Amino acid sequence: MREPPAHDPAHGRAEHKPPSILGDDASSIEGRGATLELKLPPQNFWGTFKDAEREAAFRTEFVKPGLERVGPKGHAIIMLVVTFQTLVRIIVDGMPFSNPEIWLPVTNFVVSLLGLTGLIASRRLRLRVIYSEVLTTVSYGFVAFTIQFPERLTGIMDRLRTGVVTELVLDESLFSLRFCAILFFCAIFVPLRPEIFAVITATSMASVAIVESLSSATSSGVMVRLVLYLLCASLCANGRRVVMHVHRSQWHFHRTVDLAVLELREEQRARARNLLTLSKAAAAKEARSNLIRVVMHDLRSPLMSVTAVSAALDRMADETRLGEGRVREHIGALNTCAALMEHIISDMLDFERIDSGRLELVNRPIHLGRFLELVTLPFASQAAARGVRLDVRPLAEDLRDAVVSADVRRLQQCVNNGVSNALKFTPAGGSVTVTMLEVSSVAPDGEQGEVDKGAGAAGPNRASIDLARVDVNAAAEEPP
C-alpha cells in the first residue's frame, strides 16, 4: 500500500511527492540507502568525455545511428535542391550544359549521392563509427565549400582575367540564406561532434571569404557580410556544442538509469535465489522432521507391544514354564517386535538411498495365513491392556494357503501402522477387526503384489481394517 501524502501544517494542504523515474525500483533503491549518481562525467573543451571508454560507447550507441539516419536525408535534400537549381539555369536561363557553372551543381549531386550510398552501406555492413564520421565530414564539407560558387563562377573568372566585377545573376541574400541553411541543418539535425562541425564551419567560411573577396565591388560591404557570416557560424558552432551537450546528458542519464535498473534486477534475482535456497533448506528440515515423526511412530507400535507382552509375562504365576503355549506366544510376539524395530533402524541407515530414489523392494514368497497371524499377534496384549477386543477374521478358503510375492518388511510395516492407529483411536470396550480380502484389481505390471489399508469406525465403539488388493495372480501357489 502507498503511504498517504504528508500534510503541510502551515498551508493545510497535502504535499505530493513527484513520481520517480525508476518507479517502484527507485523507491526500493532509496529504501536501502543507495544513491543514483546522475552527474555528467568530466568533459574536455569540445564537450567530449574524458573517459575514452565512455566516449567510445557514446559514439557507437548515439552518434553512429544518428549519422546513418539523418545524414542520408540531408544528402537527399541537397540533391533535390541542386537538381532544381540546375534545371532552372538550363531551362529558364538557357545556359548550356558545358558551362562550368553547371558542372559544380552536378559535382555536388554526385558527391551527395556517394555520401548517401556510403552511409547506407555503413549501416548495412555495420562499420565503425569513424567511417560514418569521415564520410559525413567530407561530403558535407565539400558541398559547403562549393555551394557558393555556381552563380559567381563566371564573375570570378572574368575578374581574374580583366579585373572588372560583373553583375551578379542572383540577389546576394540568396548566398547568405544558402550559407545559413546548410550550417543550421548540420548544427541542429546532424549529430556531429563539435570539433567535426568546426571543420565544416571553417570550410564554409573559407568559401564565403574567397567568393566575397573576388566577386564583390565594395570592400566595406564584403567586410560587413564576412562579419555577419562569422557571427552566424559562431552561433551555429555554439548551438552544435549545446545540442551535443544535451544529447550526451540524455544518453548518460538513460545509460545510468538502465545500469541501475539492471543492477537492481540482478540483486532481486540474487535475493530470489537466496529465498529459494532458504526455502529448500526449510523444506529439507521439514522433511527430516517428518521422517523423525514417522520413525518414532513406527517405533512406538512395537515398543508398546513389547511393554504389553512384558506386562503379561510379569503377571504370570511363578511356576509357569517357558514351554507352555501362552509363554511361547508371548516370546514369539517379542521376537516379532524386535525384528520390526531392527528393520526400522535399518531403514534409518538406508535413508540416503531413500532420499536419492534408489530404494529397492525385496520380494519373496509370503504365506498369507502365517503372515496375518504374525503381524497381528504382537497387538493382542496391547489390545487387552487398552480394553479393546482385537478380532482377526479368518481367511477365505482360497487365501488361507495362498502364497504371494511381496516385500515382507514394507507390508508388515503398513499393517502394523494400521492396526496401531485403530487401537489408538478405539475407546475402551470397543473392537478392532482385521480382515484380508481378495479384490479383482491387479497391479499394472501383473507381478507386484500390493496391500491397501483403511481404518473406519463401523460404530461409536468399533473400528475396521481391510487388507485389500492382495495380488494372488502373480505368485499364488499351493505350499509344498
C-alpha positions as CSV (number, residue, x, y, z in Angstrom):
1,M,0.0,0.0,0.0
2,R,1.2,3.5,-0.8
3,E,1.7,5.9,2.1
4,P,-0.7,8.8,2.4
5,P,0.7,12.2,1.3
6,A,2.2,14.3,4.0
7,H,0.3,17.4,5.0
8,D,1.8,20.9,5.3
9,P,0.7,22.3,8.7
10,A,1.3,25.9,7.6
11,H,-0.9,25.7,4.5
12,G,-3.1,22.8,5.3
13,R,-2.7,21.0,2.0
14,A,-1.0,17.8,1.0
15,E,2.5,17.7,-0.3
16,H,2.6,15.2,-3.2
17,K,6.0,13.6,-3.9
18,P,6.7,13.6,-7.7
19,P,6.9,10.1,-9.2
20,S,10.4,8.6,-9.5
21,I,11.8,7.9,-12.9
22,L,12.5,4.4,-11.8
23,G,9.0,3.7,-10.5
24,D,8.9,1.2,-7.7
25,D,12.5,0.3,-8.4
26,A,13.7,3.8,-7.4
27,S,11.8,3.6,-4.1
28,S,13.4,0.3,-3.3
29,I,16.9,1.7,-4.1
30,E,16.2,4.7,-1.8
31,G,14.9,2.4,0.9
32,R,18.2,0.5,1.0
33,G,20.2,3.7,1.2
34,A,21.7,3.5,-2.3
35,T,22.2,6.6,-4.4
36,L,21.9,7.0,-8.2
37,E,24.7,9.3,-9.5
38,L,23.4,11.3,-12.5
39,K,26.1,14.0,-12.7
40,L,27.6,14.4,-16.1
41,P,31.2,13.0,-16.3
42,P,34.1,15.3,-16.9
43,Q,34.5,16.7,-20.5
44,N,37.1,18.5,-22.5
45,F,36.9,21.8,-24.3
46,W,34.9,20.3,-27.2
47,G,32.5,18.5,-24.9
48,T,34.0,15.1,-25.4
49,F,34.0,12.7,-22.4
50,K,37.5,12.4,-20.9
51,D,36.8,8.8,-20.3
52,A,37.8,7.1,-23.6
53,E,35.7,4.0,-23.0
54,R,32.6,6.1,-22.2
55,E,33.2,8.3,-25.3
56,A,33.6,5.3,-27.5
57,A,30.3,3.9,-26.2
58,F,28.5,7.2,-26.8
59,R,29.7,7.4,-30.4
60,T,28.8,3.9,-31.1
61,E,25.3,4.0,-29.4
62,F,24.3,7.5,-30.3
63,V,26.4,9.2,-32.9
64,K,26.7,6.4,-35.5
65,P,22.9,5.6,-35.6
66,G,22.1,9.4,-35.8
67,L,24.6,9.9,-38.7
68,E,23.2,6.9,-40.6
69,R,19.6,8.1,-40.0
70,V,19.9,11.8,-40.6
71,G,22.9,12.0,-43.0
72,P,21.2,10.4,-46.0
73,K,18.2,12.7,-45.6
74,G,20.4,15.7,-45.7
75,H,22.1,14.4,-48.8
76,A,18.7,13.7,-50.4
77,I,17.7,17.3,-49.8
78,I,20.9,18.7,-51.3
79,M,20.4,16.5,-54.3
80,L,16.8,17.8,-54.8
81,V,17.9,21.5,-54.4
82,V,20.8,21.1,-56.8
83,T,18.7,19.3,-59.4
84,F,16.1,22.0,-59.2
85,Q,18.7,24.8,-59.4
86,T,20.4,23.2,-62.4
87,L,17.2,22.7,-64.3
88,V,16.2,26.3,-63.7
89,R,19.6,27.5,-65.0
90,I,19.3,25.3,-68.1
91,I,15.6,25.7,-69.0
92,V,14.9,29.3,-67.8
93,D,18.3,31.0,-68.3
94,G,19.2,28.8,-71.4
95,M,22.6,28.1,-70.0
96,P,24.4,25.3,-71.9
97,F,25.4,22.2,-70.1
98,S,29.0,22.8,-71.0
99,N,29.1,25.9,-68.8
100,P,31.3,25.5,-65.7
101,E,28.5,26.9,-63.6
102,I,26.6,23.7,-64.4
103,W,29.4,21.4,-63.6
104,L,29.7,22.4,-59.9
105,P,26.0,21.6,-59.1
106,V,26.4,18.3,-60.9
107,T,29.5,17.6,-58.9
108,N,27.7,18.4,-55.7
109,F,24.9,16.0,-56.8
110,V,27.4,13.2,-57.3
111,V,29.2,13.8,-54.0
112,S,25.9,13.8,-52.2
113,L,24.9,10.6,-53.9
114,L,28.1,9.0,-52.9
115,G,27.7,10.2,-49.3
116,L,24.1,8.9,-49.2
117,T,25.2,5.5,-50.6
118,G,28.2,5.3,-48.2
119,L,26.1,5.9,-45.1
120,I,23.5,3.3,-46.1
121,A,26.4,0.8,-46.7
122,S,27.9,1.7,-43.4
123,R,24.6,0.9,-41.6
124,R,24.2,-2.4,-43.6
125,L,27.8,-3.5,-43.1
126,R,27.9,-2.3,-39.5
127,L,31.2,-0.4,-40.0
128,R,32.8,1.5,-37.2
129,V,31.6,5.0,-36.3
130,I,34.8,6.6,-37.6
131,Y,33.8,5.7,-41.2
132,S,30.4,7.4,-40.9
133,E,32.0,10.5,-39.4
134,V,34.7,10.8,-42.0
135,L,32.2,10.2,-44.8
136,T,29.8,12.8,-43.4
137,T,32.5,15.4,-42.9
138,V,34.0,15.0,-46.4
139,S,30.7,15.1,-48.2
140,Y,29.1,18.0,-46.3
141,G,32.4,19.9,-46.2
142,F,32.7,19.6,-50.0
143,V,29.2,20.8,-50.6
144,A,29.6,23.6,-48.0
145,F,32.7,24.8,-49.8
146,T,31.5,24.6,-53.4
147,I,27.8,25.6,-52.9
148,Q,28.6,29.4,-53.1
149,F,30.5,29.2,-56.4
150,P,28.0,28.3,-59.2
151,E,26.3,31.7,-59.7
152,R,29.6,33.6,-59.2
153,L,32.0,31.4,-61.0
154,T,31.7,33.3,-64.3
155,G,32.2,36.7,-62.5
156,I,35.2,35.4,-60.6
157,M,36.8,34.1,-63.7
158,D,36.1,37.5,-65.5
159,R,37.6,39.4,-62.6
160,L,40.7,37.2,-62.6
161,R,41.1,37.9,-66.4
162,T,40.1,41.5,-66.7
163,G,39.9,42.9,-63.1
164,V,36.3,44.0,-63.7
165,V,33.5,42.8,-61.4
166,T,30.5,41.6,-63.3
167,E,26.9,41.9,-62.2
168,L,25.5,39.0,-60.1
169,V,23.0,36.7,-61.6
170,L,21.0,36.3,-58.3
171,D,20.4,38.5,-55.3
172,E,23.1,38.5,-52.6
173,S,20.6,37.5,-50.0
174,L,20.4,34.1,-51.7
175,F,24.0,33.4,-50.8
176,S,23.5,34.3,-47.2
177,L,20.4,32.1,-47.0
178,R,22.2,29.2,-48.5
179,F,25.2,29.6,-46.2
180,C,23.0,29.7,-43.1
181,A,20.7,26.9,-44.3
182,I,23.5,24.3,-44.6
183,L,25.1,25.3,-41.3
184,F,21.7,25.3,-39.4
185,F,20.8,21.9,-40.8
186,C,24.2,20.4,-39.7
187,A,24.1,22.2,-36.3
188,I,20.6,21.1,-35.4
189,F,19.9,17.7,-37.0
190,V,23.2,16.0,-37.9
191,P,24.8,14.6,-34.7
192,L,28.3,15.7,-35.5
193,R,30.8,16.2,-32.7
194,P,31.6,19.9,-32.2
195,E,35.2,19.6,-33.4
196,I,34.0,18.0,-36.7
197,F,31.3,20.6,-37.1
198,A,34.0,23.2,-36.6
199,V,35.8,21.8,-39.7
200,I,32.7,22.1,-41.8
201,T,32.1,25.7,-40.5
202,A,35.7,26.7,-41.2
203,T,35.4,25.2,-44.8
204,S,32.2,27.1,-45.4
205,M,33.7,30.4,-44.1
206,A,36.8,30.0,-46.3
207,S,34.5,29.5,-49.3
208,V,32.5,32.6,-48.4
209,A,35.6,34.7,-47.9
210,I,37.0,33.7,-51.3
211,V,33.8,34.2,-53.1
212,E,33.0,37.6,-51.5
213,S,36.5,39.0,-52.0
214,L,36.6,38.0,-55.7
215,S,33.0,38.8,-56.7
216,S,32.1,42.0,-54.7
217,A,32.8,45.5,-55.8
218,T,33.0,47.3,-52.5
219,S,35.3,46.1,-49.7
220,S,33.2,47.6,-47.0
221,G,30.2,45.5,-48.0
222,V,32.5,42.5,-48.0
223,M,33.7,43.2,-44.5
224,V,30.2,43.6,-43.2
225,R,29.0,40.4,-44.7
226,L,32.0,38.5,-43.6
227,V,31.5,39.7,-40.0
228,L,27.8,38.6,-40.2
229,Y,28.8,35.3,-41.7
230,L,31.3,34.8,-38.9
231,L,28.7,35.7,-36.3
232,C,26.3,33.2,-37.8
233,A,28.9,30.5,-38.0
234,S,29.9,31.1,-34.3
235,L,26.2,30.9,-33.3
236,C,25.8,27.6,-35.2
237,A,29.0,26.2,-33.7
238,N,27.9,27.1,-30.2
239,G,24.5,25.7,-30.9
240,R,26.1,22.5,-32.1
241,R,28.1,22.3,-28.8
242,V,24.9,22.9,-26.7
243,V,22.9,20.3,-28.7
244,M,25.6,17.7,-28.4
245,H,25.9,18.5,-24.6
246,V,22.1,17.8,-24.3
247,H,22.5,14.6,-26.3
248,R,25.4,13.5,-24.1
249,S,23.4,14.3,-20.9
250,Q,20.4,12.4,-22.1
251,W,22.5,9.4,-23.2
252,H,24.3,9.4,-19.8
253,F,21.1,9.7,-18.0
254,H,19.4,6.8,-19.8
255,R,22.6,4.7,-19.5
256,T,22.9,5.3,-15.8
257,V,19.3,4.5,-15.2
258,D,19.4,1.4,-17.3
259,L,22.5,0.2,-15.5
260,A,20.9,0.9,-12.1
261,V,17.7,-1.0,-13.1
262,L,19.8,-3.9,-14.4
263,E,21.8,-3.9,-11.1
264,L,18.6,-3.8,-9.2
265,R,17.1,-6.7,-11.1
266,E,20.2,-8.7,-10.7
267,E,20.0,-8.0,-6.9
268,Q,16.4,-9.1,-6.9
269,R,17.3,-12.3,-8.8
270,A,20.0,-12.9,-6.3
271,R,17.6,-12.3,-3.5
272,A,15.1,-14.7,-5.1
273,R,17.8,-17.3,-5.4
274,N,18.6,-16.9,-1.7
275,L,15.0,-17.2,-0.8
276,L,14.8,-20.4,-3.0
277,T,17.8,-21.8,-1.2
278,L,16.3,-20.9,2.2
279,S,13.0,-22.5,1.2
280,K,14.8,-25.6,0.1
281,A,16.7,-25.7,3.3
282,A,13.4,-25.3,5.2
283,A,11.8,-28.0,3.1
284,A,14.7,-30.3,3.9
285,K,14.4,-29.5,7.6
286,E,10.7,-30.2,7.5
287,A,11.3,-33.4,5.6
288,R,13.8,-34.5,8.3
289,S,11.2,-33.6,11.0
290,N,8.6,-35.6,9.2
291,L,11.0,-38.5,8.9
292,I,11.7,-38.4,12.6
293,R,7.9,-38.3,13.4
294,V,7.3,-41.3,11.1
295,V,10.2,-43.3,12.5
296,M,9.1,-42.5,16.1
297,H,5.5,-43.5,15.1
298,D,6.8,-46.8,13.7
299,L,8.9,-47.5,16.7
300,R,6.1,-46.7,19.1
301,S,3.9,-49.6,18.0
302,P,6.4,-52.4,18.6
303,L,7.6,-50.7,21.8
304,M,4.0,-50.6,23.1
305,S,3.6,-54.3,22.1
306,V,6.8,-55.1,24.0
307,T,5.6,-53.3,27.0
308,A,2.2,-55.1,26.9
309,V,3.9,-58.5,26.4
310,S,6.4,-57.9,29.2
311,A,3.5,-56.9,31.5
312,A,1.6,-60.1,30.5
313,L,4.7,-62.2,31.3
314,D,5.1,-60.4,34.6
315,R,1.6,-61.2,35.6
316,M,2.0,-65.0,35.1
317,A,2.5,-67.2,38.0
318,D,6.0,-68.1,39.2
319,E,5.5,-71.8,38.4
320,T,4.7,-71.1,34.8
321,R,7.1,-72.9,32.5
322,L,8.7,-71.4,29.4
323,G,7.5,-74.3,27.2
324,E,3.8,-73.5,27.8
325,G,1.8,-72.3,24.9
326,R,1.0,-68.9,26.3
327,V,4.6,-68.2,27.1
328,R,5.7,-69.3,23.6
329,E,3.2,-67.0,22.0
330,H,4.4,-64.0,24.1
331,I,8.1,-64.9,23.2
332,G,7.2,-65.1,19.6
333,A,5.5,-61.7,19.8
334,L,8.6,-60.2,21.4
335,N,10.8,-61.7,18.6
336,T,8.5,-60.2,16.0
337,C,8.6,-56.7,17.7
338,A,12.4,-56.9,18.0
339,A,12.7,-57.8,14.3
340,L,10.4,-55.0,13.3
341,M,12.4,-52.4,15.3
342,E,15.6,-53.8,13.8
343,H,14.1,-53.3,10.3
344,I,13.1,-49.7,11.2
345,I,16.6,-48.9,12.3
346,S,17.9,-50.5,9.1
347,D,15.5,-48.2,7.2
348,M,17.1,-45.2,9.0
349,L,20.5,-46.3,7.9
350,D,19.1,-46.6,4.4
351,F,17.8,-43.0,4.4
352,E,20.4,-41.8,1.8
353,R,19.1,-44.4,-0.6
354,I,15.5,-43.4,0.1
355,D,16.4,-39.7,-0.5
356,S,18.1,-40.4,-3.8
357,G,15.3,-42.7,-5.0
358,R,17.4,-45.8,-5.1
359,L,15.5,-47.8,-2.5
360,E,14.7,-51.3,-3.8
361,L,11.9,-53.6,-2.7
362,V,13.0,-57.2,-1.9
363,N,10.1,-59.5,-2.9
364,R,9.9,-63.0,-1.6
365,P,7.1,-65.6,-1.2
366,I,4.7,-64.9,1.7
367,H,2.2,-67.4,3.1
368,L,-0.8,-65.2,3.7
369,G,-2.2,-67.2,6.6
370,R,1.0,-67.2,8.5
371,F,1.7,-63.6,7.7
372,L,-1.6,-62.4,9.1
373,E,-1.0,-64.4,12.3
374,L,2.5,-63.0,12.8
375,V,1.6,-59.3,12.2
376,T,-1.4,-59.3,14.4
377,L,0.0,-61.4,17.3
378,P,2.0,-58.6,18.9
379,F,-1.1,-56.4,19.2
380,A,-3.1,-59.0,21.2
381,S,-1.6,-58.0,24.5
382,Q,-1.7,-54.3,23.6
383,A,-5.4,-54.5,22.8
384,A,-6.1,-56.3,26.1
385,A,-4.3,-53.7,28.0
386,R,-6.4,-50.9,26.4
387,G,-9.6,-52.8,26.9
388,V,-10.2,-53.2,23.2
389,R,-11.2,-56.5,21.6
390,L,-8.9,-57.4,18.6
391,D,-10.8,-59.6,16.1
392,V,-8.8,-61.2,13.4
393,R,-11.2,-62.6,10.8
394,P,-10.1,-66.0,9.3
395,L,-9.1,-66.0,5.7
396,A,-11.2,-67.2,2.9
397,E,-10.6,-70.7,1.7
398,D,-8.8,-69.6,-1.4
399,L,-6.5,-67.3,0.6
400,R,-5.7,-69.4,3.6
401,D,-3.0,-71.4,2.0
402,A,-2.1,-68.9,-0.8
403,V,1.4,-67.7,-1.3
404,V,2.1,-64.3,-2.8
405,S,5.3,-62.4,-3.7
406,A,5.9,-59.1,-1.8
407,D,8.3,-57.2,0.4
408,V,7.6,-58.6,3.8
409,R,9.1,-55.7,5.8
410,R,7.2,-53.0,4.0
411,L,4.0,-54.9,4.1
412,Q,4.4,-55.7,7.8
413,Q,5.1,-52.0,8.4
414,C,1.9,-50.9,6.7
415,V,-0.2,-53.5,8.7
416,N,1.4,-52.5,12.0
417,N,0.7,-48.8,11.4
418,G,-2.9,-49.5,10.5
419,V,-3.6,-51.8,13.5
420,S,-1.8,-49.4,15.9
421,N,-3.8,-46.4,14.7
422,A,-7.0,-48.4,15.0
423,L,-6.2,-49.4,18.6
424,K,-5.1,-45.9,19.5
425,F,-8.4,-44.3,18.4
426,T,-10.8,-47.0,19.5
427,P,-12.1,-46.4,23.0
428,A,-12.1,-49.0,25.8
429,G,-14.8,-51.5,25.3
430,G,-14.7,-51.2,21.5
431,S,-13.3,-53.7,19.0
432,V,-10.9,-53.7,16.1
433,T,-11.5,-56.1,13.2
434,V,-8.7,-57.1,10.9
435,T,-9.7,-58.8,7.6
436,M,-7.8,-59.8,4.5
437,L,-9.8,-59.8,1.2
438,E,-9.1,-60.5,-2.4
439,V,-10.2,-57.9,-4.9
440,S,-10.4,-58.0,-8.7
441,S,-7.9,-55.1,-9.3
442,V,-4.4,-56.2,-10.1
443,A,-1.2,-54.2,-10.2
444,P,-0.3,-52.8,-13.7
445,D,2.8,-55.0,-14.1
446,G,0.9,-58.2,-13.1
447,E,3.7,-59.2,-10.8
448,Q,4.0,-56.9,-7.8
449,G,1.5,-57.6,-5.0
450,E,0.2,-54.6,-3.1
451,V,-1.8,-54.0,0.0
452,D,-4.2,-51.2,0.9
453,K,-5.1,-50.5,4.4
454,G,-8.0,-48.4,5.7
455,A,-9.4,-47.6,9.1
456,G,-13.0,-46.6,9.6
457,A,-15.4,-46.6,12.5
458,A,-18.3,-49.0,11.9
459,G,-19.9,-47.6,15.0
460,P,-19.1,-45.5,18.0
461,N,-17.0,-48.2,19.6
462,R,-15.8,-50.2,16.6
463,A,-13.0,-49.9,14.0
464,S,-12.4,-52.0,11.0
465,I,-9.3,-52.6,8.9
466,D,-9.3,-54.2,5.5
467,L,-6.2,-55.6,3.9
468,A,-7.4,-55.4,0.3
469,R,-6.0,-55.6,-3.3
470,V,-3.8,-58.6,-2.5
471,D,-2.5,-59.8,-5.8
472,V,-2.7,-63.6,-5.9
473,N,-2.4,-63.8,-9.7
474,A,1.3,-63.4,-10.0
475,A,2.7,-65.8,-7.5
476,A,-0.2,-67.7,-6.0
477,E,0.7,-71.4,-5.4
478,E,0.0,-74.1,-3.0
479,P,2.7,-74.6,-0.4
480,P,4.7,-77.8,-0.8
